[in-house]
């Protein structure tokens, strides 16, 4: 009986994840309404629940894909994977205003460059404080602090140790997760309530998952603007970190 | 001609595929192992395509519903995305990784208001006609 049910779940992974996410959202919105009187957005709660489930998945399986590493929940990996995520992000552009994008175009590009450099410098500074002194390790950790994709790409290109590459990925993951959780709380203090600041936000933070989740929990209308710039960040990071940023780091730290 | 929901979904899919292709192409031209802004390019193409089709009155309500559905599925998909993050790996990275990630986020947050001011001539607000929202399927205008 139980085995039959488990088989049904396994065979219909994506469908199970639709049902599961719906249930999680229902209780999150209920919690948001009744216990926080709407102050904490329902989707923010649901994202935090998702992250907790991901942690549980990671602890129990030792895998890297959160809840979706657990046999019956593999459908979560499909529903929340890159393909459907990007598809839905593109769909949000349906509501975007082309004039807003044109107006903030230059600021968006500027925020992208600044975003990569700032996160990189912060990562290098922290790595220095922890006793790393060689340019390759510093650059890799700095790159990982930009996003968890830039870190391993840079580290592999420069021949960093696997320990340093793992650290760089972890730094990027922390950034992504904190952006997801923190955005709705910080939004009103940094004026994140209009398309222009959302475009800047996407460029500065850069983590697509973080920005996508964070803005969804803040105001879904802002999503297309932030996501649009954020998706250029990883590419720019992969371009700058192993080249110009590495050369600068090497010239300073040998 | 009959109007179908799939036309909207298909338009969306074509935009995404085109964007992903251009993003990969850009990456290989620049010699890096990454897709450069594929999703962003896809979004721009969609915005322009929708704008063009609406002006020509070629985008029917049905077709718009096809896009609107996926747009409304965005938050549930993001929640599923959260549930498959490597949260354990992030925490397991130790103090260096956590500190670097946290510091980068806070410094970036601090820069948002500064950069938002650049070139800003008037207060931008989202107009009512801007469709979307967490609770309602987009107003197919």
Boltz contact constraints between the chains, C-beta under 6 A:
constraints:
  - contact:
      token1: [A, 17]
      token2: [B, 80]
      max_distance: 6.0
  - contact:
      token1: [A, 21]
      token2: [B, 76]
      max_distance: 6.0
  - contact:
      token1: [A, 21]
      token2: [B, 79]
      max_distance: 6.0
  - contact:
      token1: [A, 21]
      token2: [B, 80]
      max_distance: 6.0
  - contact:
      token1: [A, 43]
      token2: [B, 75]
      max_distance: 6.0
  - contact:
      token1: [A, 46]
      token2: [B, 79]
      max_distance: 6.0
  - contact:
      token1: [A, 47]
      token2: [B, 79]
      max_distance: 6.0
  - contact:
      token1: [A, 47]
      token2: [B, 82]
      max_distance: 6.0
  - contact:
      token1: [A, 50]
      token2: [B, 79]
      max_distance: 6.0
  - contact:
      token1: [A, 50]
      token2: [B, 82]
      max_distance: 6.0
  - contact:
      token1: [A, 50]
      token2: [B, 83]
      max_distance: 6.0
  - contact:
      token1: [A, 51]
      token2: [B, 82]
      max_distance: 6.0
  - contact:
      token1: [A, 51]
      token2: [B, 87]
      max_distance: 6.0
  - contact:
      token1: [A, 53]
      token2: [B, 83]
      max_distance: 6.0
  - contact:
      token1: [A, 54]
      token2: [B, 83]
      max_distance: 6.0
  - contact:
      token1: [A, 54]
      token2: [B, 85]
      max_distance: 6.0
  - contact:
      token1: [A, 54]
      token2: [B, 87]
      max_distance: 6.0
  - contact:
      token1: [A, 55]
      token2: [B, 87]
      max_distance: 6.0
  - contact:
      token1: [A, 55]
      token2: [B, 88]
      max_distance: 6.0
  - contact:
      token1: [A, 58]
      token2: [B, 87]
      max_distance: 6.0
  - contact:
      token1: [A, 58]
      token2: [B, 88]
      max_distance: 6.0
  - contact:
      token1: [A, 59]
      token2: [B, 88]
      max_distance: 6.0
  - contact:
      token1: [A, 64]
      token2: [B, 86]
      max_distance: 6.0
  - contact:
      token1: [A, 64]
      token2: [B, 89]
      max_distance: 6.0
  - contact:
      token1: [A, 65]
      token2: [B, 84]
      max_distance: 6.0
  - contact:
      token1: [A, 66]
      token2: [B, 83]
      max_distance: 6.0
  - contact:
      token1: [A, 66]
      token2: [B, 84]
      max_distance: 6.0
  - contact:
      token1: [A, 66]
      token2: [B, 85]
      max_distance: 6.0
  - contact:
      token1: [A, 67]
      token2: [B, 83]
      max_distance: 6.0
  - contact:
      token1: [A, 67]
      token2: [B, 84]
      max_distance: 6.0
  - contact:
      token1: [A, 68]
      token2: [B, 84]
      max_distance: 6.0
  - contact:
      token1: [A, 76]
      token2: [B, 80]
      max_distance: 6.0
  - contact:
      token1: [A, 76]
      token2: [B, 83]
      max_distance: 6.0
  - contact:
      token1: [A, 76]
      token2: [B, 84]
      max_distance: 6.0
  - contact:
      token1: [A, 77]
      token2: [B, 84]
      max_distance: 6.0
  - contact:
      token1: [A, 79]
      token2: [B, 80]
      max_distance: 6.0
  - contact:
      token1: [A, 80]
      token2: [B, 80]
      max_distance: 6.0
  - contact:
      token1: [A, 80]
      token2: [B, 81]
      max_distance: 6.0
  - contact:
      token1: [A, 80]
      token2: [B, 84]
      max_distance: 6.0
  - contact:
      token1: [A, 84]
      token2: [B, 77]
      max_distance: 6.0
  - contact:
      token1: [A, 85]
      token2: [B, 77]
      max_distance: 6.0
  - contact:
      token1: [A, 85]
      token2: [B, 81]
      max_distance: 6.0
  - contact:
      token1: [A, 86]
      token2: [B, 39]
      max_distance: 6.0
  - contact:
      token1: [A, 87]
      token2: [B, 16]
      max_distance: 6.0
  - contact:
      token1: [A, 88]
      token2: [B, 70]
      max_distance: 6.0
  - contact:
      token1: [A, 88]
      token2: [B, 73]
      max_distance: 6.0
  - contact:
      token1: [A, 88]
      token2: [B, 74]
      max_distance: 6.0
  - contact:
      token1: [A, 88]
      token2: [B, 77]
      max_distance: 6.0
  - contact:
      token1: [A, 89]
      token2: [B, 39]
      max_distance: 6.0
  - contact:
      token1: [A, 90]
      token2: [B, 16]
      max_distance: 6.0
  - contact:
      token1: [A, 90]
      token2: [B, 42]
      max_distance: 6.0
  - contact:
      token1: [A, 90]
      token2: [B, 43]
      max_distance: 6.0
  - contact:
      token1: [A, 90]
      token2: [B, 46]
      max_distance: 6.0
  - contact:
      token1: [A, 91]
      token2: [B, 12]
      max_distance: 6.0
  - contact:
      token1: [A, 91]
      token2: [B, 67]
      max_distance: 6.0
  - contact:
      token1: [A, 91]
      token2: [B, 70]
      max_distance: 6.0
  - contact:
      token1: [A, 91]
      token2: [B, 71]
      max_distance: 6.0
  - contact:
      token1: [A, 92]
      token2: [B, 71]
      max_distance: 6.0
  - contact:
      token1: [A, 92]
      token2: [B, 74]
      max_distance: 6.0
  - contact:
      token1: [A, 93]
      token2: [B, 43]
      max_distance: 6.0
  - contact:
      token1: [A, 93]
      token2: [B, 46]
      max_distance: 6.0
  - contact:
      token1: [A, 93]
      token2: [B, 47]
      max_distance: 6.0
  - contact:
      token1: [A, 94]
      token2: [B, 67]
      max_distance: 6.0
  - contact:
      token1: [A, 94]
      token2: [B, 71]
      max_distance: 6.0
  - contact:
      token1: [A, 95]
      token2: [B, 130]
      max_distance: 6.0
  - contact:
      token1: [A, 95]
      token2: [B, 131]
      max_distance: 6.0
  - contact:
      token1: [A, 95]
      token2: [B, 132]
      max_distance: 6.0
  - contact:
      token1: [A, 95]
      token2: [B, 138]
      max_distance: 6.0
  - contact:
      token1: [A, 96]
      token2: [B, 47]
      max_distance: 6.0
  - contact:
      token1: [A, 97]
      token2: [B, 130]
      max_distance: 6.0
  - contact:
      token1: [A, 98]
      token2: [B, 47]
      max_distance: 6.0
  - contact:
      token1: [A, 98]
      token2: [B, 51]
      max_distance: 6.0
  - contact:
      token1: [A, 107]
      token2: [B, 118]
      max_distance: 6.0
  - contact:
      token1: [A, 107]
      token2: [B, 119]
      max_distance: 6.0
  - contact:
      token1: [A, 111]
      token2: [B, 115]
      max_distance: 6.0
  - contact:
      token1: [A, 118]
      token2: [B, 107]
      max_distance: 6.0
  - contact:
      token1: [A, 119]
      token2: [B, 104]
      max_distance: 6.0
  - contact:
      token1: [A, 122]
      token2: [B, 103]
      max_distance: 6.0
  - contact:
      token1: [A, 122]
      token2: [B, 104]
      max_distance: 6.0
  - contact:
      token1: [A, 122]
      token2: [B, 107]
      max_distance: 6.0
  - contact:
      token1: [A, 123]
      token2: [B, 100]
      max_distance: 6.0
  - contact:
      token1: [A, 126]
      token2: [B, 99]
      max_distance: 6.0
  - contact:
      token1: [A, 126]
      token2: [B, 100]
      max_distance: 6.0
  - contact:
      token1: [A, 126]
      token2: [B, 103]
      max_distance: 6.0
  - contact:
      token1: [A, 130]
      token2: [B, 96]
      max_distance: 6.0
  - contact:
      token1: [A, 145]
      token2: [B, 100]
      max_distance: 6.0
  - contact:
      token1: [A, 145]
      token2: [B, 104]
      max_distance: 6.0
  - contact:
      token1: [A, 153]
      token2: [B, 33]
      max_distance: 6.0
  - contact:
      token1: [A, 167]
      token2: [B, 93]
      max_distance: 6.0
  - contact:
      token1: [A, 167]
      token2: [B, 96]
      max_distance: 6.0
  - contact:
      token1: [A, 167]
      token2: [B, 97]
      max_distance: 6.0
  - contact:
      token1: [A, 170]
      token2: [B, 89]
      max_distance: 6.0
  - contact:
      token1: [A, 170]
      token2: [B, 90]
      max_distance: 6.0
  - contact:
      token1: [A, 170]
      token2: [B, 93]
      max_distance: 6.0
  - contact:
      token1: [A, 170]
      token2: [B, 97]
      max_distance: 6.0
  - contact:
      token1: [A, 171]
      token2: [B, 97]
      max_distance: 6.0
  - contact:
      token1: [A, 171]
      token2: [B, 100]
      max_distance: 6.0
  - contact:
      token1: [A, 171]
      token2: [B, 101]
      max_distance: 6.0
  - contact:
      token1: [A, 173]
      token2: [B, 86]
      max_distance: 6.0
  - contact:
      token1: [A, 173]
      token2: [B, 89]
      max_distance: 6.0
  - contact:
      token1: [A, 173]
      token2: [B, 90]
      max_distance: 6.0
  - contact:
      token1: [A, 174]
      token2: [B, 90]
      max_distance: 6.0
  - contact:
      token1: [A, 174]
      token2: [B, 97]
      max_distance: 6.0
  - contact:
      token1: [A, 174]
      token2: [B, 98]
      max_distance: 6.0
  - contact:
      token1: [A, 174]
      token2: [B, 101]
      max_distance: 6.0
  - contact:
      token1: [A, 175]
      token2: [B, 101]
      max_distance: 6.0
  - contact:
      token1: [A, 175]
      token2: [B, 104]
      max_distance: 6.0
  - contact:
      token1: [A, 175]
      token2: [B, 105]
      max_distance: 6.0
  - contact:
      token1: [A, 177]
      token2: [B, 90]
      max_distance: 6.0
  - contact:
      token1: [A, 178]
      token2: [B, 105]
      max_distance: 6.0
  - contact:
      token1: [A, 179]
      token2: [B, 105]
      max_distance: 6.0
  - contact:
      token1: [A, 186]
      token2: [B, 109]
      max_distance: 6.0
  - contact:
      token1: [A, 190]
      token2: [B, 109]
      max_distance: 6.0
  - contact:
      token1: [A, 190]
      token2: [B, 112]
      max_distance: 6.0
  - contact:
      token1: [A, 190]
      token2: [B, 113]
      max_distance: 6.0
  - contact:
      token1: [A, 191]
      token2: [B, 113]
      max_distance: 6.0
  - contact:
      token1: [A, 191]
      token2: [B, 116]
      max_distance: 6.0
  - contact:
      token1: [A, 194]
      token2: [B, 124]
      max_distance: 6.0
  - contact:
      token1: [A, 195]
      token2: [B, 124]
      max_distance: 6.0
  - contact:
      token1: [A, 196]
      token2: [B, 116]
      max_distance: 6.0
  - contact:
      token1: [A, 196]
      token2: [B, 124]
      max_distance: 6.0
  - contact:
      token1: [A, 197]
      token2: [B, 116]
      max_distance: 6.0
  - contact:
      token1: [A, 200]
      token2: [B, 112]
      max_distance: 6.0
  - contact:
      token1: [A, 200]
      token2: [B, 115]
      max_distance: 6.0
  - contact:
      token1: [A, 200]
      token2: [B, 116]
      max_distance: 6.0
  - contact:
      token1: [A, 201]
      token2: [B, 112]
      max_distance: 6.0
  - contact:
      token1: [A, 204]
      token2: [B, 108]
      max_distance: 6.0
  - contact:
      token1: [A, 204]
      token2: [B, 111]
      max_distance: 6.0
  - contact:
      token1: [A, 205]
      token2: [B, 108]
      max_distance: 6.0
  - contact:
      token1: [A, 209]
      token2: [B, 81]
      max_distance: 6.0
  - contact:
      token1: [A, 212]
      token2: [B, 78]
      max_distance: 6.0
  - contact:
      token1: [A, 213]
      token2: [B, 78]
      max_distance: 6.0
  - contact:
      token1: [A, 213]
      token2: [B, 82]
      max_distance: 6.0
  - contact:
      token1: [A, 216]
      token2: [B, 75]
      max_distance: 6.0
  - contact:
      token1: [A, 216]
      token2: [B, 78]
      max_distance: 6.0
  - contact:
      token1: [A, 220]
      token2: [B, 132]
      max_distance: 6.0
  - contact:
      token1: [A, 220]
      token2: [B, 133]
      max_distance: 6.0
  - contact:
      token1: [A, 220]
      token2: [B, 134]
      max_distance: 6.0
  - contact:
      token1: [A, 221]
      token2: [B, 126]
      max_distance: 6.0
  - contact:
      token1: [A, 221]
      token2: [B, 132]
      max_distance: 6.0
  - contact:
      token1: [A, 228]
      token2: [B, 40]
      max_distance: 6.0
  - contact:
      token1: [A, 228]
      token2: [B, 43]
      max_distance: 6.0
  - contact:
      token1: [A, 231]
      token2: [B, 37]
      max_distance: 6.0
  - contact:
      token1: [A, 231]
      token2: [B, 39]
      max_distance: 6.0
  - contact:
      token1: [A, 231]
      token2: [B, 40]
      max_distance: 6.0
  - contact:
      token1: [A, 232]
      token2: [B, 37]
      max_distance: 6.0
  - contact:
      token1: [A, 232]
      token2: [B, 40]
      max_distance: 6.0
  - contact:
      token1: [A, 234]
      token2: [B, 34]
      max_distance: 6.0
  - contact:
      token1: [A, 235]
      token2: [B, 34]
      max_distance: 6.0
  - contact:
      token1: [A, 235]
      token2: [B, 36]
      max_distance: 6.0
  - contact:
      token1: [A, 235]
      token2: [B, 37]
      max_distance: 6.0
  - contact:
      token1: [A, 238]
      token2: [B, 32]
      max_distance: 6.0
  - contact:
      token1: [A, 238]
      token2: [B, 34]
      max_distance: 6.0
  - contact:
      token1: [A, 239]
      token2: [B, 30]
      max_distance: 6.0
  - contact:
      token1: [A, 239]
      token2: [B, 32]
      max_distance: 6.0
